[in-house]
């Protein structure tokens, strides 16, 4: 058997078979992604329809509507009470500190995500040991968004 052939049907020259296989893999992966996008879109449409039916059921029930009205009134009272409490200097200061720390935490988490992505790229490892000795897995979450909905229509 010739060392430059595989099953006497596909020659291996400069990695050509690997490129063909990778190309086929990419094509299959793209097809799978498109199928899943269609499934997600179909599920979203169905979910929206079912949620609307459920909401209609609630709206058509007089007991539910009465309870909903009571809840809305209670929420207004609660909101007013919260607003009055926030007028107190100590409470307003505490609320400002909570907002500030929440913003800092969000920034730290975004930076950590960037650092972890770079660490994975450079080290080839998807885990890291913290100062506490605990080994943590690094996970990457990919998300698909329509260009026209988030970034403007770039096509």
BAFI-3210 file (N, C-alpha, C; in Angstrom, 3 decimals, decimal comma, padded with zeros to 6 digits):
// residues 155
n [1|2|3|4|5|6|7|8|9|10|11|12|13|14|15|16|17|18|19|20|21|22|23|24|25|26|27|28|29|30|31|32|33|34|35|36|37|38|39|40|41|42|43|44|45|46|47|48|49|50|51|52|53|54|55|56|57|58|59|60|61|62|63|64|65|66|67|68|69|70|71|72|73|74|75|76|77|78|79|80|81|82|83|84|85|86|87|88|89|90|91|92|93|94|95|96|97|98|99|100|101|102|103|104|105|106|107|108|109|110|111|112|113|114|115|116|117|118|119|120|121|122|123|124|125|126|127|128|129|130|131|132|133|134|135|136|137|138|139|140|141|142|143|144|145|146|147|148|149|150|151|152|153|154|155]
n.u [000,848|000,585|002,190|001,282|-001,403|-004,783|-006,866|-006,690|-008,153|-008,149|-005,667|-002,962|-001,569|000,565|-001,078|-003,616|-005,887|-006,525|-007,297|-009,543|-011,150|-011,400|-012,732|-015,102|-015,994|-016,367|-018,388|-020,426|-020,726|-021,558|-024,004|-025,343|-025,433|-027,099|-029,450|-030,023|-030,405|-032,762|-034,428|-034,368|-035,529|-038,076|-038,978|-039,016|-041,045|-043,239|-043,253|-043,850|-046,454|-047,760|-047,386|-048,893|-051,435|-051,682|-051,568|-053,921|-055,766|-055,436|-056,229|-058,913|-060,027|-061,878|-061,317|-058,521|-057,861|-058,807|-057,128|-054,716|-055,029|-055,054|-052,425|-050,977|-051,728|-050,623|-047,945|-047,544|-047,802|-045,650|-043,537|-043,720|-043,136|-040,512|-039,322|-039,600|-037,988|-035,515|-034,990|-033,833|-030,689|-028,702|-029,683|-029,812|-027,075|-026,138|-027,516|-026,311|-023,704|-024,132|-024,924|-022,568|-020,641|-021,776|-021,469|-018,654|-018,131|-019,270|-017,532|-015,110|-015,738|-016,048|-013,451|-012,054|-013,120|-012,009|-009,269|-009,212|-009,910|-007,671|-005,713|-006,466|-005,966|-003,184|-002,106|-003,337|-004,850|-007,882|-008,435|-007,805|-005,963|-006,972|-005,927|-006,897|-006,523|-008,387|-009,380|-010,556|-012,787|-012,512|-014,874|-016,295|-018,730|-020,602|-022,594|-025,286|-026,268|-028,479|-027,262|-028,562|-030,078|-028,451|-026,045|-026,449|-027,184|-024,874|-024,501]
n.v [-001,174|002,213|004,825|007,389|007,451|007,043|004,493|004,011|005,931|008,653|010,867|011,909|014,876|017,306|017,791|017,949|016,268|016,639|019,298|019,084|017,474|019,161|021,224|019,966|019,381|021,973|022,827|021,036|021,747|024,396|023,956|022,566|024,588|026,427|024,920|024,770|027,464|027,902|026,190|027,431|029,914|029,009|027,884|030,162|031,643|029,935|029,886|032,568|032,709|030,871|032,133|034,430|033,279|032,302|034,703|035,866|034,122|034,729|037,428|037,146|036,148|037,003|036,937|036,694|039,118|040,962|040,400|041,055|043,785|044,556|043,856|045,647|048,076|047,717|047,619|050,224|051,590|050,478|051,357|054,118|054,259|053,302|055,321|057,450|056,540|056,617|059,277|059,858|060,801|058,843|056,478|057,147|057,503|054,917|053,565|054,759|053,810|051,079|051,048|052,031|050,089|047,882|048,593|048,650|045,947|044,763|045,782|044,595|041,894|041,831|042,496|040,339|038,260|038,874|038,581|035,853|034,657|035,345|034,045|031,371|031,197|031,614|029,696|027,325|025,917|025,143|025,625|027,003|027,595|029,059|031,499|030,423|027,761|026,307|024,703|026,027|025,806|027,233|028,666|029,377|031,376|031,531|033,636|034,329|037,010|039,032|041,127|043,513|044,097|044,681|045,912|047,522|047,479|045,833|044,792]
n.w [000,000|-000,810|000,901|000,614|000,266|001,339|002,052|-000,655|-002,028|-001,369|-001,694|000,404|000,594|001,562|003,774|002,684|002,892|005,540|005,490|003,827|005,443|007,665|006,422|005,697|008,271|009,263|007,538|008,234|010,932|010,668|009,406|011,436|013,380|012,065|011,943|014,669|015,252|013,824|015,286|017,801|017,141|016,326|018,736|020,352|019,097|019,497|022,303|022,864|021,836|023,550|026,029|025,630|025,442|028,039|029,496|028,565|029,703|032,419|032,373|031,830|034,098|036,828|039,605|039,669|038,430|040,304|042,475|041,273|040,959|043,665|044,335|042,719|043,888|046,443|045,726|044,874|047,302|048,677|047,055|047,444|050,168|050,133|048,655|050,439|052,537|051,262|051,275|053,634|054,896|055,693|054,603|051,909|051,407|051,867|049,811|047,573|047,884|047,503|044,800|043,619|044,362|043,100|040,410|040,258|040,783|038,522|036,569|037,443|037,025|034,239|033,421|034,557|033,030|030,525|031,156|031,834|029,404|027,879|029,410|029,023|026,293|026,139|027,925|027,306|028,990|030,727|033,340|036,585|039,531|042,507|045,018|047,303|047,025|045,722|042,782|039,836|037,079|033,869|031,934|028,778|027,455|024,684|022,665|020,489|018,573|016,680|014,145|013,374|015,580|017,794|016,984|014,818|011,313|009,575|007,097]
ca.u [000,000|001,346|002,090|000,677|-002,836|-005,593|-007,885|-006,499|-009,125|-007,886|-004,239|-002,578|-000,480|000,671|-002,200|-004,842|-007,009|-006,887|-008,041|-010,857|-011,896|-011,723|-013,740|-016,358|-016,394|-016,873|-019,671|-021,396|-020,958|-022,371|-025,345|-025,916|-025,724|-028,276|-030,603|-030,325|-030,970|-034,150|-035,146|-034,504|-036,524|-039,386|-039,354|-039,353|-042,362|-044,219|-043,300|-044,572|-047,867|-048,276|-047,422|-050,048|-052,635|-051,711|-051,923|-055,352|-056,492|-055,414|-057,034|-060,332|-060,468|-062,185|-060,607|-057,122|-057,769|-058,981|-055,876|-053,700|-055,276|-054,586|-050,965|-050,502|-051,908|-049,622|-046,642|-047,473|-047,554|-044,273|-042,658|-043,757|-042,408|-039,102|-038,906|-039,493|-036,808|-034,323|-034,774|-033,000|-029,292|-027,968|-030,191|-029,386|-025,648|-026,026|-027,979|-025,278|-022,582|-024,542|-024,854|-021,165|-019,985|-022,338|-020,800|-017,272|-018,164|-019,517|-016,273|-014,149|-016,127|-015,747|-011,993|-011,681|-013,479|-010,977|-008,023|-009,355|-009,867|-006,272|-005,005|-006,766|-005,291|-001,742|-001,709|-003,968|-005,557|-009,191|-008,615|-006,834|-006,060|-007,019|-005,095|-007,490|-006,201|-009,483|-009,228|-011,790|-012,840|-012,780|-015,835|-016,536|-020,120|-020,815|-023,977|-025,552|-027,217|-028,666|-026,519|-029,406|-030,712|-027,508|-024,909|-026,773|-027,107|-023,539|-024,422]
ca.v [000,000|003,445|005,631|008,672|007,307|006,528|003,635|004,103|006,827|010,059|011,088|012,861|015,701|018,562|017,955|018,251|015,498|017,290|020,494|018,665|017,026|020,353|021,946|019,228|019,583|023,334|022,862|020,330|022,557|025,539|023,429|022,294|025,884|026,977|024,137|025,170|028,813|027,721|025,591|028,470|030,869|028,348|027,771|031,507|031,978|029,113|030,354|033,849|032,381|030,246|033,159|035,286|032,521|032,267|036,048|036,038|033,356|035,534|038,642|036,788|035,631|038,162|036,811|037,032|040,555|041,678|040,222|041,828|045,189|044,724|043,793|046,910|049,109|047,468|047,996|051,689|051,971|050,079|052,262|055,416|054,081|053,204|056,664|058,254|056,063|057,059|060,706|059,936|060,869|057,593|055,491|057,603|057,219|053,461|053,215|055,200|052,880|049,818|051,249|052,184|048,788|047,019|048,977|048,175|044,490|044,466|046,063|043,555|040,650|041,966|042,417|038,959|037,467|039,131|037,965|034,400|034,301|035,443|032,977|030,130|031,237|031,489|028,493|026,125|025,256|025,710|025,646|027,821|027,417|030,325|031,618|029,589|026,367|025,680|024,713|026,476|025,636|028,432|028,356|030,453|031,341|032,232|034,058|034,757|038,119|039,563|042,365|044,694|044,382|045,175|046,657|048,171|046,567|045,945|044,107]
ca.w [000,000|-000,926|002,111|000,302|000,016|002,440|001,451|-002,098|-002,646|-001,087|-001,445|001,447|000,102|002,311|004,693|001,949|003,449|006,798|005,135|003,350|006,604|008,441|005,643|005,882|009,657|009,370|006,835|009,082|012,126|010,250|009,166|012,760|013,994|011,393|012,398|016,040|015,193|013,410|016,416|018,824|016,650|016,375|020,148|020,830|018,546|020,210|023,687|022,867|021,631|024,769|027,078|025,346|025,819|029,495|029,943|028,281|030,722|033,646|032,185|031,766|035,395|037,678|040,885|039,412|038,138|041,569|043,220|040,558|041,320|045,044|044,305|042,161|044,917|047,480|045,166|044,897|048,692|048,964|046,319|048,118|051,427|049,778|048,258|051,675|053,249|050,540|051,558|054,830|054,455|055,911|053,653|050,591|051,326|051,740|048,474|046,635|048,028|046,875|043,348|043,249|044,478|042,053|039,173|040,340|040,667|037,116|035,872|037,821|036,373|032,810|033,285|034,856|031,859|029,514|031,624|031,745|027,985|027,474|030,124|028,311|024,994|026,317|028,658|026,753|030,086|031,035|034,787|037,306|040,974|043,219|046,215|048,341|046,734|044,990|041,334|039,178|035,628|033,095|030,878|027,847|027,034|023,424|022,509|019,133|018,496|015,338|013,965|013,317|016,868|018,782|016,455|013,564|010,174|008,988|005,795]
c.u [000,894|001,116|001,408|-000,803|-003,512|-006,743|-007,833|-007,493|-008,797|-006,411|-004,027|-001,370|-000,515|-000,558|-003,525|-006,049|-007,469|-007,703|-009,433|-011,721|-012,311|-012,805|-015,107|-016,892|-017,003|-018,233|-020,756|-021,738|-021,839|-023,821|-026,064|-026,305|-026,991|-029,543|-031,010|-030,893|-032,447|-034,987|-035,380|-035,578|-037,931|-039,872|-039,745|-040,744|-043,459|-044,374|-044,077|-046,075|-048,482|-048,372|-048,605|-051,348|-052,791|-052,129|-053,403|-056,202|-056,561|-056,317|-058,527|-060,868|-060,657|-061,450|-059,144|-056,975|-057,935|-057,704|-054,738|-053,826|-054,776|-053,052|-050,394|-050,634|-050,859|-048,224|-046,472|-047,158|-046,107|-043,283|-042,591|-042,973|-040,905|-038,548|-038,717|-038,246|-035,523|-034,037|-033,921|-031,530|-028,533|-028,385|-029,760|-027,901|-025,413|-026,432|-026,938|-024,077|-022,894|-024,442|-023,407|-020,446|-020,498|-021,681|-019,364|-017,206|-018,377|-018,246|-015,220|-014,456|-015,834|-014,248|-011,515|-011,987|-012,440|-009,663|-008,073|-009,294|-008,415|-005,436|-005,219|-006,008|-003,796|-001,321|-002,239|-004,751|-006,896|-009,499|-007,501|-007,068|-006,014|-006,096|-005,617|-007,235|-007,278|-009,248|-010,589|-011,673|-013,145|-013,737|-016,039|-017,963|-020,259|-022,300|-024,146|-026,594|-027,310|-027,939|-027,418|-030,045|-029,744|-026,494|-025,211|-026,591|-025,796|-023,445|-024,735]
c.v [001,238|004,296|006,979|008,561|006,761|005,783|003,702|005,037|008,297|010,259|012,116|013,615|017,031|018,825|018,212|017,516|016,115|018,535|020,142|018,233|018,222|021,162|021,291|019,423|020,963|023,460|022,190|021,128|023,757|025,111|023,158|023,585|026,477|026,238|024,556|026,583|028,729|027,148|026,616|029,469|030,282|028,245|029,126|031,922|031,219|029,573|031,660|033,604|031,802|031,245|034,098|034,586|032,488|033,627|036,330|035,306|034,142|036,749|038,345|036,221|036,805|038,104|037,200|038,538|041,390|041,582|041,021|043,316|045,470|044,724|045,107|048,057|048,954|047,863|049,515|052,184|051,651|051,024|053,632|055,347|054,017|054,574|057,568|057,848|056,553|058,549|060,893|059,888|059,546|056,530|055,860|057,297|055,717|053,004|053,593|054,257|051,541|049,939|051,324|050,831|047,818|047,320|048,498|046,665|044,080|044,694|044,996|042,245|040,689|041,842|040,984|038,056|037,632|038,455|036,443|033,922|034,312|034,346|031,641|030,076|030,973|030,164|027,206|025,355|025,939|025,631|026,470|027,622|028,787|030,327|030,747|028,098|025,648|025,822|025,054|026,227|026,978|028,029|029,598|030,319|032,185|032,527|034,581|035,862|038,586|040,891|043,589|045,044|045,003|046,157|047,436|047,192|046,788|045,287|045,062]
c.w [000,000|000,317|001,865|-000,025|001,257|001,806|-000,073|-002,778|-002,454|-000,780|-000,340|000,934|000,841|003,177|004,001|002,527|004,759|006,517|004,631|004,523|007,467|007,736|005,793|007,295|009,838|008,703|007,667|010,330|011,793|010,020|010,493|013,472|013,389|011,798|013,809|016,098|014,822|014,551|017,524|018,401|016,724|017,819|020,728|020,360|019,287|021,651|023,793|022,741|022,912|025,919|026,881|025,734|027,341|030,056|029,695|029,306|032,024|033,522|032,193|033,080|036,358|039,021|040,718|039,199|039,412|042,411|042,585|040,894|042,737|045,113|043,785|043,162|046,020|046,988|045,143|046,307|049,060|048,300|046,984|049,428|051,166|049,419|049,480|052,470|052,593|050,729|052,809|054,393|054,603|054,894|052,225|050,372|051,123|050,341|047,421|046,686|047,368|045,357|042,879|043,269|043,423|040,708|039,139|040,150|039,214|036,293|036,170|037,095|034,870|032,575|033,535|033,669|030,755|029,896|031,494|030,299|027,489|028,134|029,412|026,991|025,151|026,939|028,027|027,797|030,330|032,533|035,409|038,793|041,640|044,414|047,347|048,115|045,943|043,488|040,722|037,674|034,988|031,980|030,023|027,367|025,772|023,278|021,093|019,164|017,052|015,239|014,014|014,657|017,873|018,208|015,191|012,418|009,443|007,623|004,674]
res [x|x|x|x|x|x|x|x|x|x|x|x|x|x|x|x|x|x|x|x|x|x|x|x|x|x|x|x|x|x|x|x|x|x|x|x|x|x|x|x|x|x|x|x|x|x|x|x|x|x|x|x|x|x|x|x|x|x|x|x|x|x|x|x|x|x|x|x|x|x|x|x|x|x|x|x|x|x|x|x|x|x|x|x|x|x|x|x|x|x|x|x|x|x|x|x|x|x|x|x|x|x|x|x|x|x|x|x|x|x|x|x|x|x|x|x|x|x|x|x|x|x|x|x|x|x|x|x|x|x|x|x|x|x|x|x|x|x|x|x|x|x|x|x|x|x|x|x|x|x|x|x|x|x|x]
***
